[in-house]
Amino acid sequence: MEIYHALASVPLPVHNFQRYFPSTSLLCSAAVVSSSSRSDKIESECRNRMFILGMGFVGQFFAQSLRKEGWVVTGTCTSPLKKEELEERGFDVCLFDANEPELGILNLMTSYTHLLVSIPSVVGIGDPVLQHEDLRNTMMDGNLQWLSYLSSTSVYGNCGGAWVDEDYPADPASEVAKSRLAAEEGWLNLGSSLGFSTQVFRLGGIYGPGRSAVDTIIKQEVLSKNQKMRASRQYTSRVHVEDICQALKASISMSPRRIYNIVDDDPAPREEVFAYAEDLIEKKWPGWVKQSTSSERAISSNKDSSRGEKRVCNERMKRELGVRLLHPSYKSGLLSIIDQMKNPFQSIPSKS
């Protein structure tokens, strides 16, 4: 799972947010204060406040959605250039290196009520933030009440094409997946010891506007090594970023220590998804699909069942969080993406 791609600014719909955040939650009574200035101060102090460690693709979508509902949201990134870019788009961002976390940022984090951890794990360590010796004491003295860690379905390893739920034994094959599992356990144990509502979200392949098979084809992007390896799989679980956000919102009202698979209903092979994306592009902008995407089919036709084969079950997410997927398959997800697109070929000379 990757969480660091830049995201074009797109409007986000609000999905029945009041269902998950009753009007009494963390709100101040109007009777507490008499003057308007005092009221503004108290209101600011009592609002829901989300701190996002890692303002990548998911973090940006989630932050934008929460801000529309009046949340105070602050996130982190690792480079000054990315910080400037995010601030230009209206985000409140701090520089933060998870490998060398500053105590000042950790102290700032504890003034927030909710924490989303969306940074990559490190091989041999797990989550580097958990290695900070002052982290537990700092969080104990703060206002945090909810913690969620974004992990990956890669922790299940190769399951021979079987359906796997959250009770299926995790058996990560790669060192990266092993570090993910270590990070999961670290955050779950820390949250439980401090009495927080703590969840782990095991995400399938993340896609959405600006990051999808449609975008890859249009941009004629060269496949990365990881993409080429994923192309050989018979099954690939994926999830639209909007469905990740609605699941996160639903989990805020939950209290138990819990793990959730966040995927759609259709673990279709990459070859099938790209063929459908090509068809959508050709129907909307006839004549612009190039032959370069045939390489996708050539790669995926060489099946290798040894690479992480599994079909991931999402029944717990639906049953316990009440999530009704906006995009139960890649087809509705890709269709919604291309429907929102302006013609990307307008500045390109005609082929005729």
Disulfide bonds with the S-S distance in Angstrom:
Cys28-Cys46 2.34
